[in-house]
């Protein structure tokens, strides 16, 4: 089996399992999960921003140059922000309507939205592994970092809507496997999408920037406790530093 495919499958599966950790913690230790979710969100926001600006965008520009393509990676990044915004608007529009019919459709919408999100994550991971293993590893770690607090939110919302605990766990496990599906399909289409990789990297960077700026970082601003806000800010900065150091270490190992 191709080494790249092994990396893609292993990290996609690990990411799918790790994404459930937050939900499992919520099911077993609700108070602890809610307490750490803000710190995890802040760290994930920093990790996503670091991955976008230190890894995905520079690699996208480099790939476009190597392939001799006139691709505006930054334009694709902006498109990624807009696409994710529209996707979230569609999902959250249904969450704000209080009538019973909408409440009945909310859980399926959460599952669909989460599955699409995970599928995109899988595509992003596979696309980056196709370029280089270090880039793929960093992307996979960033994806896992933001999935944990997200799953805490998804689990909590479905439990609030009356879905049984075992069913919530099963639903989210299958939803998480969408990342594996997206990754494998991207690998199988690798020969056809080679010239699209710079654009895919730009899109992925846009997705990461949007998730960090629109979903994760605002939680720090909404934190009323100044001490908690300080530690969340530190977690955000730590996320950026960890990604930068990871990229640096992996690049040094590849060179030597």
Order of alpha helices (4+ residues) and beta strands (2+ residues): alpha-alpha-alpha-alpha-alpha-alpha-alpha-alpha-alpha-alpha-alpha-alpha-alpha
